[in-house]
C-alpha cells in the first residue's frame, strides 16, 4: 500500500506525461506525508499505521517516516499513543475500543501536527468463504461475505501471501573459510544439524493492489465470488509447492471508499490520452498548522475479519509453473585445496555433495549459490508458526 500511495501521488504530479517531467509543485523539503491504515475496532487487537514521505519522481525508494508520534483519539478526549516499530510502522498496544464512538488519528512529525477527520467505527461481518478457481495461467482467489444488518455497503480487502519453495539441490557439505588461513583444516566439511537450513524457505509478501467492493446498488448486502488476487503460475514461484493467503476485510465509510476508488483509478491508468485524467488524492487528513499542505491517505475505523486458505500444488490443474530455477545446473570440481578456496571463498558457488572413491573424497559437486541456498531468492528459512 505504501508503494501504491507513492505511485498515486507521483501520477498526480506527472499527469500522464510520457516525456520526462519536472513537477513544479510547492513540495516541502521532507516530502508530503503519507498515512495508511485502519483503526482496529475489535476485542484485544492492535492497530498498525504506516507513515511515509513522497520522494522525487526519479526516486523509486519508499522514504518511511520514522520520527513521529502517533495517537488514536476519540470524541471523549481519550488518547492512546502508538509505539514505533520499523519501516514507518506504528503499532498500538492490545486494545478493545468501544464500537459506539468516532475515532481519528493524530500525527506529530517534522514539527508539524496532522489530524484525520473523526470517523464512525464500523463492524466488519465475517468472511463466509475464501476459495480459488482455475485460470489459464494460474488461479484466482475469491471470497464471499454478507451483512445481515445491511449496514456494511463499502468493503476493503488486503492480503498477505506466503509460499514455500525449495532449491533443486540439497547440500550436505559446506566450505570452511577457516581453511584459508589454516592449511591443516579440510576445505570442505559436513553440514551439521546446528547449521542454518538452506534447502526450504518461505516467502511472505503483503498486498500490492487495491481491492474494494460495494453493495450500495444491490438489494442485499452480499459480496459474491469477489476476485481478490490472481496468482500467476508463470510469473513467480508462488505455486511451486505450497501456497497460502490470508485475506483481511474492513468496512469503509462512503468517503473512504470513494478515496480508494480515485487511488485505484490513478494507479491503474494505461497512459492513453483518452484515459480520465488523474484526480487529486487528498484524503481525510489535514495539516493543523497549514491547511493547504497536501497530505495523502485516508484513515478509517473498523473491526477486521480475516480468513486463510492453503493450497498444495497437487490440488492444482496442470500448469506451467515457474520454479525460478530453470537456469540451475550442477557441475563437478576436483577436490584440491586451492581449487576449493578459489571457487567457494566468494560465496558465489556452494558445494553440494562429495564424490568418494574407496572412502576418499576425490571431487565435489557444486552449483550457483541461489540454486543451493533458498535464502538467495529473498525467502526466510524460518518456518512460519501458522504453517502446517
ChimeraX attribute file (.defattr): number of C-alpha atoms within 10 A of each C-alpha:
attribute: neighborCount
match mode: 1-to-1
recipient: residues
	/A:1	15
	/A:2	22
	/A:3	15
	/A:4	18
	/A:5	23
	/A:6	24
	/A:7	19
	/A:8	24
	/A:9	28
	/A:10	20
	/A:11	23
	/A:12	19
	/A:13	19
	/A:14	18
	/A:15	16
	/A:16	20
	/A:17	12
	/A:18	9
	/A:19	7
	/A:20	9
	/A:21	13
	/A:22	11
	/A:23	14
	/A:24	8
	/A:25	7
	/A:26	10
	/A:27	14
	/A:28	11
	/A:29	7
	/A:30	12
	/A:31	16
	/A:32	19
	/A:33	24
	/A:34	24
	/A:35	24
	/A:36	18
	/A:37	19
	/A:38	21
	/A:39	25
	/A:40	24
	/A:41	24
	/A:42	20
	/A:43	12
	/A:44	11
	/A:45	17
	/A:46	17
	/A:47	19
	/A:48	19
	/A:49	21
	/A:50	23
	/A:51	25
	/A:52	24
	/A:53	20
	/A:54	28
	/A:55	19
	/A:56	12
	/A:57	17
	/A:58	10
	/A:59	9
	/A:60	12
	/A:61	11
	/A:62	15
	/A:63	20
	/A:64	18
	/A:65	22
	/A:66	17
	/A:67	12
	/A:68	18
	/A:69	16
	/A:70	26
	/A:71	20
	/A:72	20
	/A:73	19
	/A:74	18
	/A:75	11
	/A:76	9
	/A:77	9
	/A:78	10
	/A:79	16
	/A:80	16
	/A:81	17
	/A:82	20
	/A:83	16
	/A:84	19
	/A:85	12
	/A:86	12
	/A:87	14
	/A:88	21
	/A:89	19
	/A:90	23
	/A:91	19
	/A:92	20
	/A:93	14
	/A:94	12
	/A:95	15
	/A:96	13
	/A:97	18
	/A:98	13
	/A:99	16
	/A:100	9
	/A:101	15
	/A:102	18
	/A:103	28
	/A:104	24
	/A:105	27
	/A:106	22
	/A:107	21
	/A:108	16
	/A:109	16
	/A:110	12
	/A:111	7
	/A:112	12
	/A:113	17
	/A:114	19
	/A:115	20
	/A:116	24
	/A:117	17
	/A:118	19
	/A:119	22
	/A:120	18
	/A:121	24
	/A:122	24
	/A:123	21
	/A:124	25
	/A:125	20
	/A:126	17
	/A:127	19
	/A:128	13
	/A:129	14
	/A:130	20
	/A:131	16
	/A:132	20
	/A:133	13
	/A:134	15
	/A:135	14
	/A:136	11
	/A:137	16
	/A:138	22
	/A:139	20
	/A:140	17
	/A:141	19
	/A:142	18
	/A:143	19
	/A:144	16
	/A:145	19
	/A:146	20
	/A:147	17
	/A:148	10
	/A:149	9
	/A:150	13
	/A:151	17
	/A:152	22
	/A:153	22
	/A:154	20
	/A:155	21
	/A:156	19
	/A:157	19
	/A:158	20
	/A:159	20
	/A:160	15
	/A:161	18
	/A:162	19
	/A:163	23
	/A:164	24
	/A:165	22
	/A:166	21
	/A:167	22
	/A:168	20
	/A:169	20
	/A:170	16
	/A:171	22
	/A:172	13
	/A:173	19
	/A:174	18
	/A:175	22
	/A:176	17
	/A:177	16
	/A:178	12
	/A:179	18
	/A:180	17
	/A:181	8
	/A:182	10
	/A:183	11
	/A:184	9
	/A:185	14
	/A:186	15
	/A:187	23
	/A:188	22
	/A:189	14
	/A:190	14
	/A:191	14
	/A:192	11
	/A:193	7
	/A:194	6
	/A:195	9
	/A:196	11
	/A:197	17
	/A:198	19
	/A:199	18
	/A:200	20
	/A:201	23
	/A:202	22
	/A:203	22
	/A:204	15
	/A:205	12
	/A:206	13
	/A:207	17
	/A:208	14
	/A:209	17
	/A:210	18
	/A:211	19
	/A:212	22
	/A:213	17
	/A:214	18
	/A:215	17
	/A:216	15
	/A:217	8
	/A:218	10
	/A:219	8
	/A:220	15
	/A:221	20
	/A:222	18
	/A:223	19
	/A:224	13
	/A:225	16
	/A:226	16
	/A:227	17
	/A:228	21
	/A:229	21
	/A:230	16
	/A:231	21
	/A:232	20
	/A:233	20
	/A:234	16
	/A:235	13
	/A:236	13
	/A:237	20
	/A:238	25
	/A:239	27
	/A:240	21
	/A:241	16
	/A:242	18
	/A:243	21
	/A:244	18
	/A:245	21
	/A:246	16
	/A:247	23
	/A:248	18
	/A:249	23
	/A:250	26
	/A:251	29
	/A:252	30
	/A:253	19
	/A:254	13
	/A:255	15
	/A:256	21
	/A:257	21
	/A:258	15
	/A:259	19
	/A:260	20
	/A:261	16
	/A:262	17
	/A:263	25
	/A:264	18
	/A:265	17
	/A:266	26
	/A:267	21
	/A:268	14
	/A:269	14
	/A:270	12
	/A:271	13
	/A:272	11
	/A:273	9
	/A:274	7
	/A:275	11
	/A:276	13
	/A:277	16
	/A:278	20
	/A:279	17
	/A:280	17
	/A:281	21
	/A:282	17
	/A:283	21
	/A:284	20
	/A:285	25
	/A:286	22
	/A:287	19
	/A:288	16
	/A:289	11
	/A:290	11
	/A:291	11
	/A:292	9
	/A:293	16
	/A:294	22
	/A:295	24
	/A:296	25
	/A:297	25
	/A:298	23
	/A:299	24
	/A:300	29
	/A:301	27
	/A:302	24
	/A:303	21
	/A:304	23
	/A:305	17
	/A:306	18
	/A:307	16
	/A:308	16
	/A:309	14
	/A:310	14
	/A:311	16
	/A:312	14
	/A:313	15
	/A:314	11
	/A:315	8
	/A:316	14
	/A:317	12
	/A:318	12
	/A:319	18
	/A:320	14
	/A:321	19
	/A:322	16
	/A:323	20
	/A:324	17
	/A:325	13
	/A:326	9
	/A:327	8
	/A:328	15
	/A:329	12
	/A:330	14
	/A:331	11
	/A:332	15
	/A:333	16
	/A:334	14
	/A:335	19
	/A:336	13
	/A:337	15
	/A:338	12
	/A:339	13
	/A:340	22
	/A:341	17
	/A:342	10
	/A:343	16
	/A:344	20
	/A:345	17
	/A:346	10
	/A:347	11
	/A:348	11
	/A:349	18
	/A:350	24
	/A:351	29
	/A:352	22
	/A:353	19
	/A:354	23
	/A:355	16
	/A:356	12
	/A:357	9
	/A:358	6
	/A:359	7
	/A:360	10
	/A:361	14
	/A:362	14
	/A:363	17
	/A:364	21
	/A:365	18
	/A:366	24
	/A:367	21
	/A:368	17
	/A:369	19
	/A:370	21
	/A:371	27
	/A:372	25
	/A:373	26
	/A:374	24
	/A:375	21
	/A:376	13
	/A:377	15
	/A:378	12
	/A:379	19
	/A:380	18
	/A:381	19
	/A:382	13
	/A:383	13
	/A:384	14
	/A:385	6
	/A:386	5
	/A:387	12
	/A:388	6
